Amino acid sequence: MQEGLTQQIREKARELLTSAAVDCIIGYERASDGLTARPLFAYEPNDVDKLIFDQTCTHNLSRFLVDKRDSTVAIVAKPCDSRAVNLLLAEKQIQRERVYVIGVVCPGIVEATWGQINDRLQARCQLCREHTPPMYDFLVGEPTAEEPPVEPYHDVAELEAKSVAERQSFWAEQFARCIRCYACRQACPGCYCTECFVEQLDPQWVGIRVAPAENEFWHIIRAFHLAGRCIACNECERACPVNIPLSLLNRKLEKDVLELFAFRSGLSAEALLPLATFKKEERLGMGE
Amino acid sequence: MTQIISRQDLLSWLERLIGERIVIAPAQSNGLVLFQRVSRAEDIVLDFDNTVLSPKESFLPLSEVLFTVAKENGDIKLMPATVAEEMVLFGLHPCDAKGMAVIDQPLLAAPADDLYQQHRARTTLIGLACSQAGPECFCTSMGTAPDDPSNLDILLTRVNDSYIVQATTEKGKALLPSDLIAQSEVTAPPPPSPQAVPTEGIVEVMRGAFESPYWSRLADRCLHCNLCAYVCPTCYCFDIRDYVDEGGIERVRSWESCQSPGFTRLAGGYDPRPTKGARLRQRFYHKLSYFPEHFGHLGCVGCGRCVRYCPVNIDIREIINDIQKLGAQSEC
């Protein structure tokens, strides 16, 4: 089945490049380990035979759309990735007519690191609700019936059940390992600020010191800036070299936004983002 | 005759060292093997591929106070930071030891970086020869080897349940536990053979590749995080900031990398490396061109950490191959 997906992607890519409908295809190619995948930018019809799609294609390529906003590009998008395309459209970061989305019906992505593949599906894929992209221009693969995941927030609920002191010490231990390489931010399609708050000098929100207070500040603000925006591709956690469980933080906020606003990010390009929308009739709930 | 120590006696020796001084060694932390301060020899991991972070953190910490300024009775006092306690760094592989030797060149050249020099002077390096090479390893192409004792004070090589002990410096010899070491006829097993990378002539070829569009195409997929630089045993760039509060001022330095967007931004906003391609190129020119032009050998030691951990598989081995091919094409 996956060879079929690769073939269909290559054919579409060749057509788009040959007709000069796009300047570049952002897809996947085999990584240097010969096993896993990495992003590929194909500019010439000759490059398209490098394109692949299989269960190691983990990257959320929509992260590159902001870099390429001055070109017209086609992008290979899994359902979660296409939700990020919707997010970028809703936030007016990219223009719809400059992005051609080759959506892929996703078989789920397996756990893998460079040089090693584990056959188990990634945790995020075990919780997947959309195996067919919510938006695309051309679809590859056959849509199947969706089965909603059972208890998608069981790990978040476990953490919520703990006391404040227990949660504090859990996160302090996790954040203590952070080396502030910002791979989590750089991998994220939602983190596109030209200057991140963490690097601003005036005002200086957080210093360069790598220490518990600064690390905690960085992680809390990163997570809050993605509240109601994160589409749970989990690229941040995958990029982290020291295994900080960022998905727990992200999904706690995702759960809160779902409960408070009945909203999941990226399902439509027209949706109003709950935390970026002000309605006069809304009450702040602070005893006003 | 060679000197050997049994695994059991090695742990006793380490326990003894822990009682006398700071011991930094590979130990488990949330499923990762990281160099960290250990308080029990039993926590030390003796068999591992490579730690996620290199041991440079012990000499050039992620963050470190350089000096403090305080007011005392109307006077302003500047107090440089000092490090005094003796330290043993145990368990580094020869590639990481070579990494320390690489960083020594810019940081110990006069005028030496004072704190770095103090960290180095107080530390004895006890290395472990590699019994196997990872798929990402290429140390033998970078001027070291899985059994290279040359940048260590002591090298241990595992043979069955014992370790051959080679003390190569006076500092190393002074630390050896004579009561725990035996003489033996055993010889070291042949070292593993890491993959070879064509580094011969790379410095010359790099000279001609600066303007190649190769770099901007490669940078398409680069995320421009600092991960490669932070896991690297030879990257040594840092940023400096003053922390001011009522008690005084602390001048702090933290790791920084040429990949981050603000790294070369100057006052007034001008940035000599404004594009992703220019920034990514800098990483490889520093290691494969500028560093060897200045110091006579490559600024990479082939530990393979960047290969293993880069989230988008920017692979220095592949880059060296590609640049050699570019060089060969331009000669035709």
Interface residues (C-beta under 8 A of the other chain):
Chain A: A31 S32 D33 T36 R38 P39 L40 F41 H59 R63 F64 D67 T113 W114 G115 Q174 R177 I179 R180 C181 Y182 A183 R185 Q186 A187 E195 E199 G207 I208 R209 V210 A211 E235 R238 A239 P241 V242 N243
Chain B: S29 N30 G31 L32 L34 V52 L53 L62 S63 G134 P135 E136 R217 D220 R221 L223 H224 C225 N226 L227 A229 Y230 V231 D239 R241 Y243 V252 S254 W255 E256 S260 P261 G262 K276 V307 R308 Y309 C310 P311 V312 N313 D315 R317 E318
